[in-house]
Amino acid sequence: MSWVLVFCWIVQTVVGSAIDPSGAAAAVQPDCDAAATAPVTQQALTVPASEAELAHKRKVREHYDLISPYYFELWGEHIHHGFWRVGNETKEQAVIQLIEELISHAVINPDISPLSTYSVRVAKPIPFHVLDIGCGVGGTATYLLDHYPTARVTGISLSPKQIEMAKERIALRDAAAAAASTTTGATDGTAAPPPPSTPKLISDRVSFHVMDGEAIDWSVLSAGSYDVVWISEVLSHFRDKRAFFQTAYKLLKPGGVLVLADWFKADALTREQFTRYVEPIEHGMIVPGLHTLHEYIDFVRESGLRLLYAEDVSARVAHTWEIAMDVIMDPTFWELALAQGSEFVAFLNSFLSMRAGYMSRTFVYGLMTAEKPAPYVEPEPMPLF
């Protein structure tokens, strides 16, 4: 018996919920909150939107409030897949490589693109503003701030705990910068010590807000203000994914870029494939109906955005879930399973389901970038002489 099966047996025995290591969904013990804990599939979207929306948002918020500190301790500041170019990279290298891969496909014109480090024309950094929707604990934000000295980042998350953690991490960075700027000056008594230099505070270029990406607070965010809208492994949690692309269009400046990574189901699945491989992911990971990558491409075009790039990179990221299986063997997760019951067991079971989805090619990881077209400006006529 493999250690994965041993783990499943332990959780099943302790919590009293059935887990199928093949990745298929298994029944859990009924309880008084069955309506809230039932698997959310496309059919469940017939529930009145107001009731279903509130229940879904509550589950997502509570999940990330609970699990984010554990993700941070066991996975790191970048709570997303890794991207393996060679295959022998560490997970720490791989998660950074996913960010770099997204950036590489967001550079439209190196003369003017906000994510091109330097402007070819003027040989200086270009100021730009990124909106990170579903910013987690601020991992991508700090990466962009560290690598692009004129970048500003606004991060939003549905989870108050994630925003609290992101702000705490920025405060620690500021404190370290302030400490490093302190100088002692001369020690022989011949001259007064110079005043400390003014530290460059990272908090001057970043802000974080508790906000639902499906219900933008337009008193905080402004339409047409962002050079980049970044959304990584978040849109799958949204109930109305088509509407998001219309929101992204509204948020972006003309010429701005949408940068997206997300989870998808494969095209043309049979009902048996969907039930066996996709439903357990939707249920355990709290995603209300996965779409296909081609459906997202349609949503992009319907919104008025111009598609720049879209690719299935599942083979480059699937190793994430081999590593994740080791992560969930940490006793901390067993303690959470004891405390949280069937819903948390479904979440742990979905780790197995994610791996099975990649292996069966029924689950897809895709990257996408799209541009808000800038209005055409008629060039000035060239003088003949």
Number of C-alpha atoms within 10 A of each C-alpha: 5 6 11 15 14 12 16 20 18 13 24 18 12 13 20 16 20 20 24 16 20 15 22 22 24 14 12 20 11 12 9 7 8 11 12 13 20 14 21 21 19 14 9 13 15 9 10 9 11 8 9 18 15 10 14 20 18 14 16 18 17 15 17 19 17 16 15 21 17 13 17 16 9 14 18 17 22 22 19 24 25 25 26 23 14 8 11 9 14 11 19 13 13 24 24 19 18 23 21 14 13 19 15 12 17 25 18 19 12 14 16 17 19 27 26 19 21 18 17 13 9 10 10 11 17 19 15 19 21 26 27 23 22 24 28 29 31 29 18 23 26 20 14 18 18 12 10 19 15 17 22 22 26 20 24 26 24 24 26 17 21 27 25 15 18 23 19 14 17 19 15 12 16 18 14 13 16 16 12 12 15 14 12 11 13 11 9 7 8 7 9 11 12 11 11 14 11 10 15 12 16 19 16 10 17 21 19 23 21 17 19 17 19 17 9 14 13 9 6 8 15 13 13 14 18 26 26 27 25 24 19 24 18 20 23 21 21 22 21 14 19 17 14 19 22 17 16 27 24 18 24 26 21 17 20 29 31 28 23 20 25 22 23 23 22 23 15 10 15 10 9 9 17 18 15 20 28 29 26 28 31 24 22 23 22 25 22 24 25 25 18 17 23 14 13 19 18 12 18 24 14 14 18 16 24 18 17 16 15 18 14 16 15 19 15 18 23 23 19 19 19 13 14 17 17 11 15 16 13 11 10 12 18 20 11 14 21 15 11 13 17 23 20 21 25 28 20 21 27 28 22 25 29 26 22 23 27 20 13 12 17 21 26 25 23 19 22 22 26 29 26 23 16 10 8 6 6 6 6 6 6 6 5 4 3
